[in-house]
Amino acid sequence: MYTAETTDTAAFTADTAVASSLGQPLLSPADLGGFRMPNRVVMAPVTRARAAGDGLVPTAMHAAYYGQRASAGLIIAEGTWVGEQAIGFVNVPGIYTEEQVAAWRRVTGVVHALGGRIVLQLWHTGAASHPDHLGGRRPAGPSAINPRTRSFTSGGFKETVTPRAMTTADIAATVADFGAASENARRAGFDGVEIGALGSFLIAQFLNPRLNHRTDAYGGDRAARRRLLLEIVDAAAVPWGGRGVGVRLGPYWTDGAMFRADEETLADYDALVSALNDHPVAYLHLRGRDLAAPEEAPDAGEIVRYRRRFDGPLIANNGYDRGSANALIASGNADAVSFATHFIANPDLVTRFAMGRELAAGDRATYYTGGADGYVDYPVSDWRDGPGSWPCQRPGMAAPAPVR
């Protein structure tokens, strides 16, 4: 993981004093698992479907997009395929070919030149993929059980199918793919990697007792169900000299009948988070429940539950605004907070938080459409805009209501 070779202690202390004077713990520096961050505003990984062609290669737009957001304390780049068998969403980049590595190197070069820090989330969809992504082949998962979700294909969203159960050879190959992808990320100039173990995707499928009916070393009880993730963590840490990698979990993820948070699954995650302490994990990135309404505040208790079990730094995510994020950090229940949709429409999110400015709302119609519109054309706020005022906006967009 990224560690500054030299540290200007006086400047670091001065930054802390400035953040304190602004009354925002979010703006204070932090050491997050080896990352020396100037602030605690983390950019969460967001799928934007802008990769080019069949090679799924990042483009110059990716460099511009992440460069615009380099003021974040840490950027966690979008979930990225560890191999061809991992694919389950259109136009998402990979990190398994030399062409992809070279293209990502341009992205990390821009972010570093602008003073930023960037890690890459490694992604595998498993049974949540679709034959359309795999040349007509059925996707593979822990067991031959349909996860009953949808996959975004070139023909739009399609219902998933019953997958084939992975063999032990398939599992070994997948662990190796994560290890190779982590090494490729290092060669591409990333400062580290994060393991995407949430959502309806492969690792979360193995953790899920409704989908994992295996009777071998990778199923049967909660310790066996978490084995895949722990092996992936260990393999992904090797290219970084044994230093830790980030892990993102979503114990409260809800998707249809198969993915729902109940006492059994939450207890499984309790044990998993405790087990992570024995592996090279730099930080835990925890996604809380979806909010029932925009005006609702996140429940800090969801984060506290796992804060008590994990010994390292913790990033909280989902539904936070400036006020709730500052309160969570001030309470000591998280070390940083990540933002997804806020960073889509606000490339200068850190500045807007610091100056108390209104946040812009993203254009959902452009989230996955490709092209520059709704991707690299969101403006930064003007220095003359006072707190609460609406700065310049994308052509044709009305000034939005405040968003979380």
Secondary structure, DSSP 8 states (H G I E B T S, - for coil): ----SS--HHHHHHHHHHHHHTT-GGGS-EEETTEEESSSEEE--------BTTTTB--HHHHHHHHHTTTSSEEEEEEEESSGGG--BTT--BSSSHHHHHHHHHHHHHHHHTT--EEEEEE--GGGS-GGGTTT---EESSS-----EEEETTEEEE----EE--HHHHHHHHHHHHHHHHHHHHTT-S-EEEE--TTSHHHHHH-TTT----STTSSSHHHHTHHHHHHHHHHHGGGTT--EEEEE-TT--BTTTB---HHHHHHHHHHHHHHTTS-EEEEEEE----SSTT----HHHHHHHHTT--S-EEEESS--HHHHHHHHHTTS-SEEEESHHHHH-TTHHHHHHHT-------GGGSSS-SSTTTT------TT--TT------TT--------
